[in-house]
């Protein structure tokens, strides 16, 4: 947990973050398109590692009556994000160790460029997946380099095998022409929590 506290301190320079977060904005916009495509009406949404609110801003206005919960390990980042979205709820939380009594389950769990900070990615994703409602989906982008992309795919499949009721999503590389964005992030895998007997489609 000492490492988590160090990460929180590093990201608490929220006022300077926005000016330099070009790739983060682009990836958030890309992920927002995928979230909107699969979101049900009035979704209960958990955002992990919200930062100053790029993904929230790109997604929230396009959803029908969402109940959106922003979370971040850095209080200053979360405060800046909540200031931009006064109708949204927020909680300081380490996304690798979600602590949300009375909040789950969620229809959507989303995270843009945050899970690369998890000490144990597989265990962290598994804990988050356990907060999904039947039929819920988890959509995550993260930073990878070279062969790590294949490793992310293997991690996603292990999480799906070990977390009861999860079916595999269709992982996809970042679309678009910007090579910086394509190099910086890849979708790590989607998770679709199936109810017993549900043979519906997977994540997009």
C-alpha positions, 0 to 999 in steps of 0.5 A: 500500500505504500506504493499506492500512497506514492502514486496518489502523491504523484498525481495530486498535482492536478492543476498541471496535469490537464495541460500535458495530458494529450494522449489521455484525452485521445484515449478517453474519447476512443473509450467513450465511443465503446462505452456509449455503444454498449451502455443500457438506459440508466446505467450504474457506472463505476469509473476507476482512476477518473483523474480530472475527468476526461472520460467522464466528460467524453461519456456522461452527456451521451448516456441516458440517466446515468448514475456515475461514480467517479473514483481516484486514489488522488484526492486533488484529481478527484476534486478537480474532476467532480468540480467539472461534473457537479451532478456526479458522485465521487469517492477517493479509492484505490481501484486495485482494492475497491472498497464500495460498501452498498454501491455494487453491483454496477452495469458498467465499470470503466477505466482509462489509462489507470490499471497499469498502476496496479501492483497485481493487474490480474487480481485487481481486475478480478476484484473489480469484475466481482462488482459487475451486475449480471449482464454488466460490462467492464471496459478498460484501456491501459498502457502496453509495450511490445509483447505486453499486449499479448500478456494483457490478453492472457491476463484478461482470459485468466480473470474471465476463467476465474471470475464466475459468470464472465464471458470473454470480450473482443479485445481491439487495438485503438482505432484512428490515425494518430500513431501516438495514441496507437502506440500508447494504449490498447484495450486490455479486454472486455468483460461481460458478466452473464447471468445463468443461462444468458448466451448473449453477445460479448463486449465490443 
